[in-house]
Amino acid sequence: MSAWTTRRWLQAGVSLALAVLAALGGLGLWALDRSSTLTDQLVDVRSPALVNSVRLEAALVNQETGVRGYGLSGQRQFLDPYTEGLADEETALGRLRPLVRGDERAAADLGAVLTAAAAWQERIARPVAAAPATPGSPVPLATERADEGRTSFDRVRAALTTQQDHLRQARIDAGTQLDRAVRLRNWVFTAIAAVIVLLAVLVFEGLRRGITGPLERLGTEVRHVTRGRFDHPVTVTGPADLRRLGEDVEAMRRRLADELSFAEKARQLLDEQAADLKRSNSELEQFAYVASHDLQEPLRKVSSFTQLLQRRYGGQLDDRADQYIGFAVDGANRMQTLINDLLAFSRVGRVHNRQSTVDLDRIADATAEALSVAIEESGAEITRDPLPTVVGDATQLGMLWQNLISNAVKFRHPERAPRIHVAVRRDGALWRFSVTDNGIGIDPEFAEKVFVIFQRLHTKDAYPGNGIGLAMCKKIVEFHGGTIAVEPDDGPGTRIVFTLPAQPSETETETEAEDGTGAVAESGTVPGPAAAEVDGGAGEGRP
């Protein structure tokens, strides 16, 4: 029974209820039919039979009265009751015979009445009625048979009395049976109503215990879980399918608890990693401070004294000594440049992070002015579309443009003057910029490698630098919410494409740009030595 499902319990309960109701319905129909049959018998048979028996008696009494009156007076008008009695007798018999058919005692009683009546009529009534008489004088035959006639009609009366007693008793018995049948019918329908009420109570209680109760308990258990008590077990009783549902919910709870436990452990691990990252950033900032102060002072001394040796003793020593001194001076200078570049790279997003509206046209003008010597020496021609105003850090955006333009100038083709074009177009919520040159170009296989720090495609002798330039550009663009990549170009040279978020409202942009203060003035700021010392060492060229 414990393996029964809700559907099976419902099917069994409904089948049992239907069977009980069918049995009670059959019993009720039997009680109704019996009471109806007894009512019909009483109304249509017993009572009419007694009534017609009384009418038959009245008809025979009328006949006897008419015959007796005619016999005493000899006047023919006294035979009228006799004639009417004959007709009434036929009518009463015509109604009484069908009513006693099938009832042996009633039929026998009727036969006895008819036999006695026939004997009286044959010996007395018809002969006297047919006998001649003198008006006013008794009929001789009537006087002769007076005693016989009285005795014969007494037998008729006795037969009628017996018949009527039997019919009256039969009607009383039928009434008694009808009363019993009515009481039985009432008891049966009362029992049916009681059983229906009992079934309703049992169905309600069964649904409460087997379905609604377990579902309410399941809902209570689930609400405990939804309130955050994931360690609260879900237990369900009731039919098998509800228990399976509870087991599924419990399995889901355990899985959620496991996942939450895993998520909590992952969060703790993430917090630990975040703390480690914060500590690492703090150490990196400390390193940047040391690199910008403590390391540079010894390097400046080394560089200064090696340069002093070179100036004072150059030419006085042999060639190998001059070469060694040159190596020392070059190494010290490159070390100082590398430290400055690393310091600038580490400061992106941390030190320079003053978000404001920046006029990129002014940034481009400042970049061209800062690189004017290199542009003039190389004979470079730089053109650009009108540049928009964006929201960002002016110093970092100046470093971005200076790295891109200086790379385009540095990695020029030896047989042609540099031609550099800066284009821009709106792409939804972004500005898409492109810096195109006609330099030596970048092979597609190195399109991603050039943005990795310290990744160089050329030797220091061919193109000086530390391999930080494009890595810094990538970091600046991503810090501002954009992307940067090398885009394949059909022509010679390289095309660097990057995106920056557009301002939410062009009207607000124009208003802020026209203020001429704050961000605009700042946008014209030329980056300091750390930003100016760009090299694009991870820039263009073929390996």
C-alpha positions in Angstrom: 0.0 0.0 0.0 2.9 2.3 0.7 3.9 2.1 -3.0 0.5 3.4 -4.2 0.6 6.7 -6.0 -1.9 9.5 -5.7 -3.5 8.4 -8.9 -3.9 4.9 -7.7 -5.4 6.0 -4.4 -7.8 8.3 -6.2 -8.8 5.5 -8.5 -9.4 3.0 -5.6 -11.3 5.6 -3.6 -13.5 6.7 -6.5 -14.2 3.0 -7.5 -15.1 2.2 -3.9 -17.3 5.2 -3.6 -19.1 4.5 -6.9 -19.6 0.8 -5.8 -21.2 1.9 -2.5 -23.3 4.6 -4.2 -24.4 2.0 -6.8 -25.4 -0.4 -4.0 -27.3 2.2 -2.1 -28.9 3.5 -5.3 -30.1 0.0 -6.1 -31.5 -0.4 -2.5 -33.2 2.9 -2.8 -34.7 2.0 -6.2 -36.0 -1.3 -4.7 -37.5 0.6 -1.7 -39.2 3.1 -4.1 -40.5 0.4 -6.3 -41.9 -1.6 -3.4 -43.7 1.4 -1.9 -45.0 2.3 -5.3 -46.2 -1.2 -5.9 -48.0 -1.4 -2.6 -49.5 2.0 -3.1 -50.8 1.0 -6.5 -52.2 -2.3 -5.1 -53.9 -0.4 -2.3 -55.3 2.3 -4.5 -56.0 0.4 -7.6 -57.0 -3.1 -6.3 -57.8 -3.4 -2.6 -59.9 -0.3 -2.1 -61.8 -0.6 -5.4 -62.5 -4.3 -4.8 -64.1 -3.5 -1.4 -66.1 -0.6 -2.9 -67.4 -2.8 -5.7 -68.2 -5.6 -3.3 -70.4 -3.1 -1.3 -72.0 -2.0 -4.6 -72.7 -5.6 -5.5 -74.3 -6.1 -2.1 -76.4 -3.0 -2.6 -77.5 -4.2 -6.0 -78.6 -7.6 -4.6 -80.4 -5.9 -1.7 -82.3 -3.8 -4.2 -83.3 -6.9 -6.1 -84.5 -8.6 -2.9 -86.4 -5.4 -1.9 -88.1 -5.1 -5.2 -89.1 -8.8 -5.4 -90.3 -8.8 -1.8 -92.4 -5.6 -2.4 -93.9 -7.0 -5.6 -94.7 -10.3 -3.8 -96.6 -8.5 -1.0 -98.4 -5.9 -3.1 -98.8 -7.5 -6.5 -98.0 -4.1 -8.1 -95.5 -4.2 -11.0 -93.9 -0.8 -10.1 -92.4 -2.5 -7.0 -90.2 -4.4 -9.5 -88.3 -1.3 -10.6 -85.6 -1.7 -7.8 -85.2 -5.3 -8.9 -84.6 -4.3 -12.5 -82.1 -1.6 -11.5 -80.5 -4.0 -9.1 -79.8 -6.5 -12.0 -78.1 -3.7 -14.0 -76.1 -2.6 -11.0 -75.1 -6.2 -10.3 -73.7 -6.6 -13.8 -71.8 -3.3 -13.5 -70.3 -4.2 -10.1 -69.4 -7.7 -11.3 -67.7 -6.3 -14.4 -65.5 -4.1 -12.2 -65.0 -6.7 -9.4 -63.9 -9.7 -11.5 -60.6 -8.1 -12.8 -59.8 -6.9 -9.3 -59.9 -10.3 -7.7 -58.2 -12.1 -10.6 -55.0 -13.6 -9.3 -56.2 -13.6 -5.6 -57.5 -17.1 -4.9 -59.3 -16.2 -1.7 -61.0 -13.1 -3.2 -62.0 -15.1 -6.2 -63.4 -17.9 -4.0 -65.4 -15.4 -2.0 -66.8 -13.9 -5.2 -67.7 -17.3 -6.5 -69.5 -18.1 -3.2 -71.5 -14.8 -3.5 -72.4 -15.5 -7.1 -73.5 -19.1 -6.3 -75.7 -18.0 -3.4 -77.1 -15.1 -5.5 -77.7 -17.4 -8.5 -79.6 -19.9 -6.3 -81.7 -17.1 -4.7 -82.5 -15.6 -8.1 -83.3 -19.0 -9.7 -85.6 -20.1 -6.9 -87.1 -16.9 -5.7 -86.3 -13.7 -7.6 -87.0 -14.6 -11.2 -90.0 -16.9 -10.5 -91.7 -14.4 -8.3 -91.0 -11.5 -10.7 -92.5 -13.5 -13.6 -95.6 -14.7 -11.6 -99.0 -13.1 -12.4 -100.6 -11.1 -9.6 -103.7 -9.1 -8.8 -102.8 -5.6 -7.9 -103.4 -5.0 -4.2 -103.1 -8.7 -3.4 -100.0 -10.8 -2.5 -98.4 -13.0 -5.1 -99.3 -16.5 -4.3 -95.8 -17.9 -5.2 -94.1 -15.3 -3.1 -96.3 -16.2 -0.1 -95.6 -19.9 -0.8 -91.8 -19.4 -1.0 -91.4 -16.7 1.6 -89.4 -18.7 4.1 -87.2 -20.3 1.5 -86.5 -16.9 0.0 -85.6 -15.5 3.4 -83.2 -18.4 4.1 -81.7 -18.2 0.6 -81.0 -14.5 0.8 -79.5 -14.9 4.2 -76.9 -17.1 2.6 -76.3 -14.4 0.0 -75.8 -11.9 2.8 -73.5 -14.2 4.7 -71.4 -14.7 1.5 -71.2 -11.0 1.0 -70.2 -10.4 4.6 -67.4 -12.9 4.3 -66.2 -11.4 1.1 -66.2 -7.9 2.4 -64.5 -9.0 5.6 -61.8 -10.6 3.6 -61.4 -7.6 1.3 -61.4 -5.2 4.2 -58.7 -7.3 5.9 -56.7 -7.4 2.7 -56.9 -3.6 2.4 -55.8 -3.3 6.0 -52.8 -5.6 5.3 -51.9 -3.7 2.2 -52.0 -0.4 4.2 -49.8 -2.0 6.9 -47.3 -3.2 4.3 -47.4 0.2 2.6 -46.5 1.9 5.9 -43.7 -0.6 6.5 -42.4 0.0 2.9 -42.6 3.8 3.4 -40.7 3.5 6.7 -38.1 1.3 5.0 -37.8 3.7 2.1 -37.3 6.6 4.5 -34.6 4.6 6.4 -32.9 3.6 3.2 -32.7 7.2 1.9 -31.6 8.4 5.4 -28.9 5.7 5.2 -27.9 6.8 1.7 -27.6 10.4 2.9 -25.6 9.4 5.9 -23.3 7.2 3.7 -22.9 10.1 1.2 -21.9 12.4 4.0 -19.6 9.8 5.4 -18.0 9.3 2.0 -17.6 13.1 1.7 -15.9 13.2 5.1 -13.7 10.3 4.2 -12.8 11.8 0.8 -12.0 15.2 2.5 -9.9 13.5 5.2 -8.2 11.2 2.7 -7.3 14.2 0.5 -6.1 16.1 3.5 -4.0 13.2 4.8 -2.8 11.9 1.5 -2.4 15.0 -0.7 -3.0 18.5 0.8 -1.3 17.6 4.1 1.9 16.3 2.5 1.9 19.1 0.0 1.5 21.7 2.7 4.3 20.1 4.7 6.4 20.0 1.5 5.7 23.7 0.9 6.7 24.5 4.5 10.0 22.5 4.1 10.7 24.3 0.8 10.0 27.7 2.3 12.5 27.0 5.0 15.0 26.3 2.3 14.1 29.4 0.3 14.6 31.5 3.5 18.2 30.4 3.4 18.2 27.3 5.6 19.9 25.1 3.1 20.9 22.7 5.8 17.3 21.9 6.6 16.4 18.5 5.2 13.2 18.1 3.2 11.1 15.1 4.3 7.7 14.2 2.8 5.1 11.5 3.7 2.1 10.4 1.7 1.7 8.6 -1.6 4.6 7.3 -3.5 4.6 10.0 -6.2 4.6 12.8 -3.5 7.4 11.1 -1.7 9.4 10.9 -5.0 8.7 14.7 -5.5 10.0 15.3 -2.0 13.1 13.2 -2.7 13.7 15.2 -5.9 13.3 18.5 -3.9 15.7 17.1 -1.3 18.2 16.2 -4.0 17.9 19.7 -5.4 18.4 21.1 -1.9 21.5 19.0 -1.4 22.9 20.1 -4.8 22.2 23.7 -4.0 23.8 23.3 -0.6 26.9 21.7 -2.2 27.0 24.4 -4.9 26.6 27.1 -2.3 29.3 25.5 -0.2 31.5 25.4 -3.2 30.6 29.0 -4.1 31.4 30.0 -0.5 34.8 28.3 -0.7 35.4 29.9 -4.1 34.4 33.3 -2.6 36.8 32.8 0.2 39.5 31.8 -2.2 38.7 34.8 -4.3 38.9 37.0 -1.3 42.2 35.5 -0.5 43.4 36.0 -4.0 42.0 39.6 -4.0 43.9 40.2 -0.8 47.0 38.7 -2.4 46.4 40.9 -5.5 46.0 43.9 -3.4 49.2 43.1 -1.5 50.9 42.5 -4.9 49.7 45.8 -6.2 50.9 47.5 -3.1 54.3 45.8 -3.5 54.2 46.9 -7.2 53.5 50.5 -6.2 56.4 50.2 -3.7 58.6 48.8 -6.5 57.5 51.7 -8.7 58.5 54.1 -5.9 61.8 52.4 -5.5 62.4 52.3 -9.2 61.6 56.0 -9.5 63.7 57.1 -6.6 66.1 54.6 -5.1 67.1 52.8 -8.3 67.4 55.9 -10.5 69.9 57.7 -8.1 72.5 54.9 -8.4 71.9 54.7 -12.1 72.3 58.4 -12.5 75.6 58.2 -10.7 76.8 55.2 -12.8 75.7 57.0 -15.9 77.3 60.3 -14.9 80.6 58.9 -13.9 80.9 56.6 -16.9 80.1 59.6 -19.1 82.7 61.6 -17.2 85.3 58.8 -17.7 84.4 58.8 -21.4 84.9 62.6 -21.7 88.0 62.9 -19.6 89.9 59.8 -20.6 88.5 59.2 -24.0 91.4 58.7 -26.4 94.0 58.4 -23.6 93.4 54.7 -23.1 93.5 52.0 -25.7 90.6 51.2 -28.0 89.3 48.3 -25.9 89.1 50.5 -22.8 87.1 53.1 -24.8 84.8 50.3 -26.0 84.2 49.1 -22.5 83.4 52.6 -21.3 81.0 53.0 -24.2 79.3 49.7 -23.3 78.9 50.9 -19.7 77.4 54.3 -20.7 75.0 52.7 -23.1 73.9 50.0 -20.6 73.3 52.6 -17.9 71.2 54.8 -20.2 69.2 51.8 -21.5 68.6 50.6 -17.9 67.3 54.1 -16.9 65.1 54.2 -20.0 63.7 50.7 -19.2 62.9 51.7 -15.6 61.1 54.8 -16.8 59.1 52.8 -19.3 58.2 50.2 -16.7 57.2 52.9 -14.2 54.9 54.5 -16.9 53.4 51.1 -17.8 52.6 50.3 -14.1 51.0 53.7 -13.6 48.4 53.2 -16.3 45.0 53.0 -14.6 46.4 53.6 -11.1 48.2 57.0 -11.0 46.7 58.7 -14.0 43.0 58.3 -13.7 41.3 61.6 -13.9 38.2 61.1 -16.0 37.1 64.2 -17.9 36.1 65.2 -21.4 39.1 65.2 -23.7 39.4 66.9 -27.1 41.3 64.4 -29.2 42.1 67.1 -31.8 44.1 69.0 -29.2 45.8 65.8 -28.0 46.8 65.1 -31.6 48.2 68.6 -32.0 50.2 68.3 -28.8 51.5 64.9 -30.0 52.6 66.4 -33.3 54.4 69.2 -31.5 56.1 66.8 -29.1 57.3 64.6 -32.0 58.1 67.6 -34.4 61.8 66.8 -34.5 61.3 63.2 -35.5 58.6 64.1 -38.0 60.8 66.8 -39.6 63.9 64.6 -39.8 61.9 61.7 -41.4 59.9 64.0 -43.7 56.7 62.4 -42.4 53.3 63.7 -43.6 50.5 63.3 -41.1 46.8 63.8 -42.0 43.7 63.1 -39.9 40.0 63.3 -39.9 38.3 65.7 -37.4 38.6 63.9 -34.1 35.8 63.7 -31.5 35.7 64.6 -27.8 35.7 61.6 -25.5 35.6 60.9 -21.8 38.9 59.6 -20.4 42.2 60.5 -18.8 44.1 63.2 -20.8 47.5 62.0 -19.9 46.9 58.4 -20.8 45.3 59.3 -24.1 48.3 61.6 -24.9 50.6 58.6 -24.2 48.4 56.5 -26.6 48.6 58.9 -29.5 52.3 59.6 -29.0 53.1 55.8 -29.0 51.1 55.2 -32.1 52.4 58.2 -34.1 56.0 57.6 -33.0 55.9 53.9 -34.0 54.5 54.9 -37.4 57.4 57.4 -37.8 60.1 55.0 -36.4 59.2 51.9 -38.4 59.1 53.7 -41.8 60.2 52.2 -45.0 63.8 53.2 -46.0 62.8 53.9 -49.6 59.8 56.2 -49.0 58.8 59.1 -46.7 56.3 58.2 -44.0 52.6 58.8 -44.8 50.4 58.6 -41.8 46.6 59.0 -41.7 44.3 59.0 -38.7 40.7 58.1 -39.5 37.6 57.9 -37.3 34.0 56.9 -37.6 31.0 56.3 -35.3 30.1 52.7 -34.7 27.0 52.6 -32.4 28.1 53.5 -28.9 31.8 53.5 -29.9 34.3 55.6 -31.8 36.4 53.5 -34.2 39.8 55.0 -34.8 42.5 53.8 -37.3 46.1 54.8 -37.7 47.4 53.8 -41.1 51.0 54.2 -42.3 53.1 53.1 -45.3 56.0 51.6 -43.2 57.6 48.2 -43.1 54.3 46.5 -41.9 53.7 43.6 -39.6 53.3 40.0 -40.6 49.8 38.6 -39.7 51.3 35.9 -37.6 52.7 38.6 -35.2 49.4 40.6 -35.1 48.8 39.6 -31.4 52.4 39.2 -30.3 53.2 42.8 -30.8 50.8 43.8 -27.9 52.7 41.6 -25.4 55.2 43.5 -23.1 58.9 43.1 -24.0 58.0 41.3 -27.3 60.3 42.6 -30.0 60.4 41.8 -33.7 63.7 43.5 -34.3 67.1 43.9 -32.7 68.1 47.0 -30.7 70.6 47.9 -33.4 68.0 48.0 -36.1 65.2 49.8 -34.1 66.0 50.9 -30.5 63.4 50.4 -27.8 62.3 48.1 -24.9 59.2 46.4 -26.4 56.7 48.3 -24.1 55.0 50.8 -26.5 52.1 48.8 -28.0 51.6 46.9 -24.7 51.1 50.3 -23.1 48.7 51.3 -25.9 46.7 48.1 -25.3 46.5 48.7 -21.5 45.4 52.3 -22.0 42.6 51.4 -24.5 41.3 48.5 -22.4 41.3 50.7 -19.3 39.0 53.1 -21.2 36.7 50.3 -22.2 37.8 49.8 -25.8 39.8 47.3 -27.9 42.9 47.5 -30.1 44.2 45.2 -32.8 46.3 45.1 -36.0 43.9 45.1 -39.0 45.0 43.5 -42.2 45.5 46.1 -45.0 45.7 45.6 -48.7 48.3 48.3 -49.2 51.8 48.6 -47.7 52.4 49.4 -44.1 50.4 48.8 -41.0 46.9 49.8 -39.8 46.2 49.9 -36.0 42.5 50.0 -35.2 41.2 50.8 -31.7 37.8 51.9 -30.2 36.8 54.2 -27.4 33.4 54.7 -25.9 31.3 57.6 -27.3 29.8 60.1 -24.9 26.1 59.5 -24.0 25.0 62.8 -25.5 26.6 64.7 -28.3 25.0 67.9 -27.0 26.6 67.5 -23.6 29.9 66.8 -25.3 29.8 69.9 -27.3 28.8 72.0 -24.3 31.6 70.7 -22.2 34.2 71.0 -25.0 33.2 74.6 -25.6 33.9 75.5 -21.9 37.6 75.9 -22.7 38.5 75.1 -19.2 39.5 72.1 -17.0 39.5 69.1 -19.3 40.3 71.0 -22.5 43.2 72.7 -21.0 44.3 69.5 -19.5 43.9 67.7 -22.8 46.6 69.9 -24.2 49.1 68.7 -21.6 52.1 67.1 -23.1 53.1 63.9 -21.2 56.2 64.0 -19.1 59.5 62.3 -19.8 58.3 58.9 -19.0 55.6 59.1 -21.7 57.7 61.0 -24.1 60.3 58.3 -24.1 58.3 56.0 -26.3 60.0 53.5 -28.5 57.4 51.1 -29.9 59.8 48.3 -29.4 57.0 45.8 -29.7 55.9 47.7 -32.8 56.0 47.1 -36.5 58.4 45.3 -38.8 59.3 41.9 -39.9 61.4 39.5 -37.7 
